[in-house]
Amino acid sequence: MRNVTLSAEGELIDRARLVARQRHTTLNDAFREWLRQFTASSADIQRFDELMSRLGPFRAGRRFTRDEMNER
């Protein structure tokens, strides 16, 4: 495991520690979870973009009228 040094306002860090304590975790664990979510969302976007590239352009075959688009 590698260390990362971050800087933030003291009050913000204190509030973050309080929230972590209320969630029965540590600020380090909360940050690790945030990193997991942050990188997972990036991977999801990349997979979506790859899928859209493979599918190519989509055509409905014709233009719909305004009434057809608003039918419920």
Order of alpha helices (4+ residues) and beta strands (2+ residues): alpha-alpha-alpha
